[in-house]
Amino acid sequence: MRASEEKLAPVFAALGDPTRLKLVAQLCAGGAHSITHLTQSTEISRQGVTKHLGVLAEAGLVRDIRVGRERLWQLEPDRIEEARASLEAIGRQWEQALQRLKRFVEKDA
């Protein structure tokens, strides 16, 4: 595994959970949010949301900021961009492999 793939593995692992993916989508849609706000759109407890945000933070996808006594969570767009670029590269490699296969099959036909 290349260093860049190894670095992104925790990102994709974190995004593999539907609840965490939903939290990331919420944060993508509108800035920093409190645990209370993020919990409103899910059926899990504040504690559960906090645990999921911890996993996302470990993967570098979100971070918390203090605003007074409140803790707000926001997306780390650079990390999302790294993941997107990685998926694009994989997509290009896949497309090239399919083109090679197509040429091979058509050559024998």
N, CA and C atoms as an extended XYZ file, in Angstrom:
327
Properties=species:S:1:pos:R:3:atomname:S:1:resname:S:1:resid:I:1 pbc="F F F"
N         0.847       -1.182        0.000 N   MET     1
C         0.000        0.000        0.000 CA  MET     1
C         0.891        1.244        0.000 C   MET     1
N         0.601        2.187       -0.891 N   ARG     2
C         1.361        3.429       -0.949 CA  ARG     2
C         1.032        4.296        0.255 C   ARG     2
N         1.942        5.224        0.553 N   ALA     3
C         1.769        6.099        1.720 CA  ALA     3
C         0.475        6.896        1.634 C   ALA     3
N         0.137        7.388        0.437 N   SER     4
C        -1.087        8.185        0.302 CA  SER     4
C        -2.331        7.333        0.545 C   SER     4
N        -2.287        6.078        0.087 N   GLU     5
C        -3.427        5.182        0.313 CA  GLU     5
C        -3.542        4.845        1.799 C   GLU     5
N        -2.399        4.622        2.424 N   GLU     6
C        -2.394        4.306        3.851 CA  GLU     6
C        -2.938        5.482        4.668 C   GLU     6
N        -2.601        6.690        4.232 N   LYS     7
C        -3.059        7.896        4.915 CA  LYS     7
C        -4.569        8.086        4.771 C   LYS     7
N        -5.129        7.655        3.642 N   LEU     8
C        -6.555        7.844        3.395 CA  LEU     8
C        -7.423        6.688        3.877 C   LEU     8
N        -6.825        5.568        4.226 N   ALA     9
C        -7.614        4.415        4.672 CA  ALA     9
C        -8.537        4.768        5.843 C   ALA     9
N        -8.064        5.491        6.869 N   PRO    10
C        -8.983        5.850        7.964 CA  PRO    10
C       -10.145        6.738        7.511 C   PRO    10
N        -9.917        7.555        6.497 N   VAL    11
C       -10.978        8.425        5.982 CA  VAL    11
C       -12.099        7.575        5.399 C   VAL    11
N       -11.725        6.629        4.533 N   PHE    12
C       -12.748        5.792        3.908 CA  PHE    12
C       -13.402        4.853        4.924 C   PHE    12
N       -12.635        4.397        5.909 N   ALA    13
C       -13.220        3.563        6.962 CA  ALA    13
C       -14.251        4.369        7.754 C   ALA    13
N       -13.912        5.609        8.075 N   ALA    14
C       -14.841        6.460        8.829 CA  ALA    14
C       -16.097        6.753        8.016 C   ALA    14
N       -15.936        6.968        6.729 N   LEU    15
C       -17.082        7.282        5.874 CA  LEU    15
C       -17.915        6.058        5.538 C   LEU    15
N       -17.424        4.874        5.890 N   GLY    16
C       -18.144        3.633        5.594 CA  GLY    16
C       -19.354        3.404        6.479 C   GLY    16
N       -19.495        4.189        7.523 N   ASP    17
C       -20.639        4.053        8.426 CA  ASP    17
C       -21.738        5.037        8.001 C   ASP    17
N       -22.966        4.567        7.838 N   PRO    18
C       -24.048        5.449        7.363 CA  PRO    18
C       -24.295        6.668        8.263 C   PRO    18
N       -24.189        6.494        9.572 N   THR    19
C       -24.418        7.622       10.477 CA  THR    19
C       -23.330        8.672       10.303 C   THR    19
N       -22.080        8.232       10.208 N   ARG    20
C       -20.978        9.184       10.033 CA  ARG    20
C       -21.076        9.877        8.674 C   ARG    20
N       -21.471        9.136        7.664 N   LEU    21
C       -21.632        9.734        6.337 CA  LEU    21
C       -22.725       10.801        6.371 C   LEU    21
N       -23.788       10.531        7.094 N   LYS    22
C       -24.877       11.505        7.232 CA  LYS    22
C       -24.398       12.752        7.977 C   LYS    22
N       -23.582       12.562        9.018 N   LEU    23
C       -23.048       13.706        9.763 CA  LEU    23
C       -22.155       14.566        8.863 C   LEU    23
N       -21.324       13.922        8.056 N   VAL    24
C       -20.463       14.662        7.134 CA  VAL    24
C       -21.314       15.433        6.133 C   VAL    24
N       -22.361       14.805        5.629 N   ALA    25
C       -23.250       15.487        4.686 CA  ALA    25
C       -23.897       16.705        5.337 C   ALA    25
N       -24.312       16.580        6.584 N   GLN    26
C       -24.897       17.719        7.308 CA  GLN    26
C       -23.898       18.852        7.419 C   GLN    26
N       -22.668       18.508        7.761 N   LEU    27
C       -21.646       19.540        7.928 CA  LEU    27
C       -21.265       20.160        6.587 C   LEU    27
N       -21.326       19.387        5.524 N   CYS    28
C       -21.060       19.919        4.174 CA  CYS    28
C       -22.112       20.950        3.792 C   CYS    28
N       -23.313       20.735        4.247 N   ALA    29
C       -24.436       21.561        3.825 CA  ALA    29
C       -24.511       22.912        4.526 C   ALA    29
N       -23.767       23.073        5.618 N   GLY    30
C       -23.988       24.360        6.270 CA  GLY    30
C       -23.138       24.694        7.472 C   GLY    30
N       -21.858       24.719        7.350 N   GLY    31
C       -21.002       25.250        8.402 CA  GLY    31
C       -20.933       24.425        9.666 C   GLY    31
N       -20.529       25.096       10.738 N   ALA    32
C       -20.322       24.441       12.026 CA  ALA    32
C       -21.658       24.239       12.743 C   ALA    32
N       -21.779       23.089       13.419 N   HIS    33
C       -23.011       22.763       14.143 CA  HIS    33
C       -22.677       22.201       15.519 C   HIS    33
N       -23.601       22.420       16.423 N   SER    34
C       -23.476       21.861       17.768 CA  SER    34
C       -23.929       20.402       17.767 C   SER    34
N       -23.574       19.699       18.828 N   ILE    35
C       -24.023       18.310       18.994 CA  ILE    35
C       -25.558       18.283       19.001 C   ILE    35
N       -26.161       19.252       19.657 N   THR    36
C       -27.625       19.307       19.729 CA  THR    36
C       -28.231       19.371       18.332 C   THR    36
N       -27.702       20.239       17.510 N   HIS    37
C       -28.226       20.374       16.142 CA  HIS    37
C       -27.993       19.095       15.340 C   HIS    37
N       -26.808       18.519       15.458 N   LEU    38
C       -26.488       17.306       14.704 CA  LEU    38
C       -27.320       16.114       15.170 C   LEU    38
N       -27.686       16.090       16.444 N   THR    39
C       -28.463       14.977       16.990 CA  THR    39
C       -29.914       15.026       16.534 C   THR    39
N       -30.421       16.208       16.236 N   GLN    40
C       -31.827       16.360       15.859 CA  GLN    40
C       -32.213       15.555       14.625 C   GLN    40
N       -31.290       15.353       13.713 N   SER    41
C       -31.647       14.662       12.473 CA  SER    41
C       -31.285       13.180       12.502 C   SER    41
N       -30.972       12.658       13.676 N   THR    42
C       -30.658       11.235       13.770 CA  THR    42
C       -31.464       10.598       14.888 C   THR    42
N       -31.483        9.319       14.900 N   GLU    43
C       -32.230        8.603       15.936 CA  GLU    43
C       -31.315        8.080       17.028 C   GLU    43
N       -30.074        8.565       17.065 N   ILE    44
C       -29.157        8.103       18.111 CA  ILE    44
C       -28.944        9.213       19.132 C   ILE    44
N       -28.405        8.834       20.265 N   SER    45
C       -28.236        9.769       21.381 CA  SER    45
C       -27.109       10.767       21.109 C   SER    45
N       -27.067       11.796       21.943 N   ARG    46
C       -25.974       12.772       21.867 CA  ARG    46
C       -24.638       12.068       22.072 C   ARG    46
N       -24.619       11.106       22.998 N   GLN    47
C       -23.391       10.345       23.248 CA  GLN    47
C       -22.958        9.587       22.003 C   GLN    47
N       -23.916        9.005       21.310 N   GLY    48
C       -23.624        8.273       20.088 CA  GLY    48
C       -23.070        9.189       19.003 C   GLY    48
N       -23.696       10.343       18.834 N   VAL    49
C       -23.223       11.309       17.844 CA  VAL    49
C       -21.813       11.771       18.203 C   VAL    49
N       -21.569       12.004       19.489 N   THR    50
C       -20.243       12.420       19.939 CA  THR    50
C       -19.197       11.365       19.598 C   THR    50
N       -19.524       10.099       19.791 N   LYS    51
C       -18.585        9.022       19.448 CA  LYS    51
C       -18.307        9.000       17.950 C   LYS    51
N       -19.349        9.151       17.153 N   HIS    52
C       -19.167        9.165       15.703 CA  HIS    52
C       -18.309       10.365       15.272 C   HIS    52
N       -18.547       11.510       15.884 N   LEU    53
C       -17.738       12.689       15.566 CA  LEU    53
C       -16.278       12.472       15.971 C   LEU    53
N       -16.056       11.739       17.054 N   GLY    54
C       -14.691       11.408       17.474 CA  GLY    54
C       -13.969       10.580       16.423 C   GLY    54
N       -14.675        9.611       15.845 N   VAL    55
C       -14.083        8.777       14.778 CA  VAL    55
C       -13.768        9.647       13.564 C   VAL    55
N       -14.705       10.524       13.206 N   LEU    56
C       -14.477       11.419       12.070 CA  LEU    56
C       -13.310       12.368       12.341 C   LEU    56
N       -13.184       12.822       13.573 N   ALA    57
C       -12.075       13.711       13.932 CA  ALA    57
C       -10.740       12.969       13.852 C   ALA    57
N       -10.706       11.732       14.326 N   GLU    58
C        -9.479       10.937       14.235 CA  GLU    58
C        -9.047       10.747       12.790 C   GLU    58
N       -10.002       10.634       11.895 N   ALA    59
C        -9.709       10.470       10.469 CA  ALA    59
C        -9.361       11.803        9.814 C   ALA    59
N        -9.510       12.891       10.563 N   GLY    60
C        -9.176       14.210       10.031 CA  GLY    60
C       -10.272       14.844        9.204 C   GLY    60
N       -11.480       14.316        9.290 N   LEU    61
C       -12.589       14.819        8.475 CA  LEU    61
C       -13.338       15.987        9.111 C   LEU    61
N       -13.326       16.054       10.434 N   VAL    62
C       -14.003       17.138       11.150 CA  VAL    62
C       -13.100       17.615       12.280 C   VAL    62
N       -13.439       18.795       12.771 N   ARG    63
C       -12.757       19.288       13.975 CA  ARG    63
C       -13.750       20.098       14.789 C   ARG    63
N       -13.443       20.217       16.053 N   ASP    64
C       -14.334       20.991       16.904 CA  ASP    64
C       -13.692       22.333       17.220 C   ASP    64
N       -14.561       23.323       17.404 N   ILE    65
C       -14.126       24.655       17.797 CA  ILE    65
C       -14.982       25.083       18.982 C   ILE    65
N       -14.399       25.850       19.846 N   ARG    66
C       -15.136       26.362       21.007 CA  ARG    66
C       -15.664       27.749       20.689 C   ARG    66
N       -16.942       27.935       20.948 N   VAL    67
C       -17.574       29.242       20.833 CA  VAL    67
C       -18.266       29.465       22.164 C   VAL    67
N       -17.630       30.219       23.017 N   GLY    68
C       -18.130       30.379       24.379 CA  GLY    68
C       -18.043       29.048       25.102 C   GLY    68
N       -19.158       28.628       25.655 N   ARG    69
C       -19.196       27.337       26.351 CA  ARG    69
C       -19.570       26.199       25.414 C   ARG    69
N       -19.941       26.551       24.201 N   GLU    70
C       -20.424       25.543       23.248 CA  GLU    70
C       -19.283       25.019       22.374 C   GLU    70
N       -19.408       23.774       22.050 N   ARG    71
C       -18.461       23.118       21.159 CA  ARG    71
C       -19.167       22.876       19.833 C   ARG    71
N       -18.618       23.450       18.762 N   LEU    72
C       -19.196       23.295       17.434 CA  LEU    72
C       -18.285       22.415       16.595 C   LEU    72
N       -18.902       21.685       15.700 N   TRP    73
C       -18.158       20.787       14.819 CA  TRP    73
C       -18.232       21.307       13.399 C   TRP    73
N       -17.102       21.236       12.712 N   GLN    74
C       -17.075       21.670       11.321 CA  GLN    74
C       -16.239       20.715       10.486 C   GLN    74
N       -16.507       20.734        9.215 N   LEU    75
C       -15.845       19.866        8.256 CA  LEU    75
C       -14.419       20.352        7.991 C   LEU    75
N       -13.538       19.417        7.724 N   GLU    76
C       -12.180       19.733        7.267 CA  GLU    76
C       -12.168       19.526        5.750 C   GLU    76
N       -12.401       20.563        4.971 N   PRO    77
C       -12.569       20.398        3.524 CA  PRO    77
C       -11.332       19.844        2.813 C   PRO    77
N       -10.140       20.129        3.315 N   ASP    78
C        -8.935       19.614        2.665 CA  ASP    78
C        -8.905       18.089        2.676 C   ASP    78
N        -9.342       17.511        3.770 N   ARG    79
C        -9.343       16.050        3.891 CA  ARG    79
C       -10.365       15.432        2.936 C   ARG    79
N       -11.516       16.067        2.827 N   ILE    80
C       -12.547       15.598        1.891 CA  ILE    80
C       -12.009       15.695        0.462 C   ILE    80
N       -11.312       16.770        0.171 N   GLU    81
C       -10.743       16.965       -1.166 CA  GLU    81
C        -9.702       15.885       -1.475 C   GLU    81
N        -8.877       15.530       -0.491 N   GLU    82
C        -7.902       14.448       -0.689 CA  GLU    82
C        -8.608       13.141       -1.049 C   GLU    82
N        -9.683       12.839       -0.334 N   ALA    83
C       -10.432       11.609       -0.599 CA  ALA    83
C       -11.060       11.651       -1.992 C   ALA    83
N       -11.627       12.795       -2.359 N   ARG    84
C       -12.235       12.945       -3.679 CA  ARG    84
C       -11.196       12.755       -4.782 C   ARG    84
N       -10.031       13.372       -4.612 N   ALA    85
C        -8.963       13.252       -5.611 CA  ALA    85
C        -8.492       11.801       -5.726 C   ALA    85
N        -8.426       11.110       -4.612 N   SER    86
C        -8.021        9.704       -4.618 CA  SER    86
C        -9.034        8.854       -5.373 C   SER    86
N       -10.310        9.094       -5.144 N   LEU    87
C       -11.351        8.347       -5.853 CA  LEU    87
C       -11.332        8.657       -7.348 C   LEU    87
N       -11.060        9.901       -7.694 N   GLU    88
C       -10.949       10.259       -9.107 CA  GLU    88
C        -9.800        9.502       -9.768 C   GLU    88
N        -8.662        9.416       -9.083 N   ALA    89
C        -7.506        8.692       -9.625 CA  ALA    89
C        -7.840        7.215       -9.815 C   ALA    89
N        -8.522        6.640       -8.848 N   ILE    90
C        -8.933        5.239       -8.959 CA  ILE    90
C        -9.891        5.076      -10.137 C   ILE    90
N       -10.798        6.017      -10.297 N   GLY    91
C       -11.738        5.978      -11.418 CA  GLY    91
C       -11.020        6.029      -12.761 C   GLY    91
N       -10.004        6.877      -12.863 N   ARG    92
C        -9.236        6.955      -14.112 CA  ARG    92
C        -8.509        5.642      -14.381 C   ARG    92
N        -7.920        5.057      -13.341 N   GLN    93
C        -7.225        3.774      -13.498 CA  GLN    93
C        -8.209        2.689      -13.941 C   GLN    93
N        -9.382        2.683      -13.366 N   TRP    94
C       -10.410        1.698      -13.715 CA  TRP    94
C       -10.819        1.869      -15.182 C   TRP    94
N       -11.014        3.118      -15.580 N   GLU    95
C       -11.403        3.406      -16.959 CA  GLU    95
C       -10.316        2.937      -17.931 C   GLU    95
N        -9.054        3.154      -17.593 N   GLN    96
C        -7.947        2.703      -18.442 CA  GLN    96
C        -7.923        1.178      -18.524 C   GLN    96
N        -8.158        0.516      -17.401 N   ALA    97
C        -8.176       -0.949      -17.401 CA  ALA    97
C        -9.313       -1.476      -18.282 C   ALA    97
N       -10.472       -0.850      -18.202 N   LEU    98
C       -11.600       -1.266      -19.036 CA  LEU    98
C       -11.303       -1.042      -20.527 C   LEU    98
N       -10.635        0.056      -20.838 N   GLN    99
C       -10.269        0.317      -22.229 CA  GLN    99
C        -9.286       -0.730      -22.746 C   GLN    99
N        -8.308       -1.116      -21.910 N   ARG   100
C        -7.361       -2.169      -22.312 CA  ARG   100
C        -8.097       -3.484      -22.554 C   ARG   100
N        -9.025       -3.820      -21.660 N   LEU   101
C        -9.804       -5.046      -21.810 CA  LEU   101
C       -10.632       -5.000      -23.102 C   LEU   101
N       -11.253       -3.864      -23.364 N   LYS   102
C       -12.063       -3.707      -24.570 CA  LYS   102
C       -11.200       -3.906      -25.818 C   LYS   102
N       -10.026       -3.280      -25.853 N   ARG   103
C        -9.128       -3.454      -27.004 CA  ARG   103
C        -8.715       -4.906      -27.172 C   ARG   103
N        -8.449       -5.580      -26.071 N   PHE   104
C        -8.045       -6.982      -26.099 CA  PHE   104
C        -9.168       -7.854      -26.661 C   PHE   104
N       -10.381       -7.638      -26.181 N   VAL   105
C       -11.532       -8.442      -26.612 CA  VAL   105
C       -11.847       -8.165      -28.081 C   VAL   105
N       -11.817       -6.906      -28.466 N   GLU   106
C       -12.120       -6.552      -29.853 CA  GLU   106
C       -11.049       -7.061      -30.821 C   GLU   106
N        -9.814       -7.151      -30.363 N   LYS   107
C        -8.724       -7.643      -31.193 CA  LYS   107
C        -8.939       -9.099      -31.555 C   LYS   107
N        -9.445       -9.892      -30.617 N   ASP   108
C        -9.666      -11.329      -30.834 CA  ASP   108
C       -10.989      -11.616      -31.538 C   ASP   108
N       -11.850      -10.655      -31.616 N   ALA   109
C       -13.188      -10.900      -32.191 CA  ALA   109
C       -13.176      -10.945      -33.684 C   ALA   109
